[in-house]
Every structure is written in C-alpha cells, then in structure tokens.
Amino acid sequence: MNPEQIELHDARLRRMSYDYCAKRVLVEVEFFPSEDSSKRVAAEIDFEGVTHASKIVDFERLESNFSAGNINYWRPSEGGVTYIYLADGCIQISCRKILIRLGE
C-alpha cells in the first residue's frame, strides 16, 4: 500500500518500537480507511533503512485524545523525512522505505 494513500487525520497512535540493529521503526496505528468510514482499521507502518528518528510526545495528551484520535496528520516520505504530527508532539523519521500492513 502506498503511504500517500493513507490519511492519518484523527488516527490513533497505539505503539512504537525501535530495532536499532536492523535500522527499523514500527508504528502501530488505527485509522479511518476513507472519509466515509465510521470505523478505524489497524495498521503497522514499518520504516526500513532508518537513519534518524526523534520524537517529542506528551503521554498525558496522547492518552486523553486517544478516543478522538491523537494523530493530527502525517507527511510520509520514502527516501526523506516523514513527520507524524500528534496532539502535543511530533515524530520525525528519516528512512529508505515505508511498508504498510493492514490488520484484520
């Protein structure tokens, strides 16, 4: 799935994990697959070939905005810098490739 096809406005950030040796970051989210959807779907966003990652997050704000969606939006970029803008925070990941796997 092309990262540009996914809109993360009002998505939920569930979990992030880092594999420093493999240079990978895994971000688990729930997002609306279309503007008309009333139910979010689970997905894993797998950043491969990571050269840099940083995040500034407010855990209290993420938790208090979880039901409405604690992700404001994102700007994905393969071979560049991806920004995921949060309720009071931001995640920045430089990577070579972005893979998206939808949950069941």
Buried (B, 14 or more C-beta within 10 A) or exposed (E): EEBEEBBBEBBBBBEBEEEEEEBBBBBBBBBBBEEEEEEBBBBBBBBBBBEEBEEEBBEEBBEEBBEEBBBBEBEBBBEEBBBBBBBBBBBBBBBEEBBBEEEE
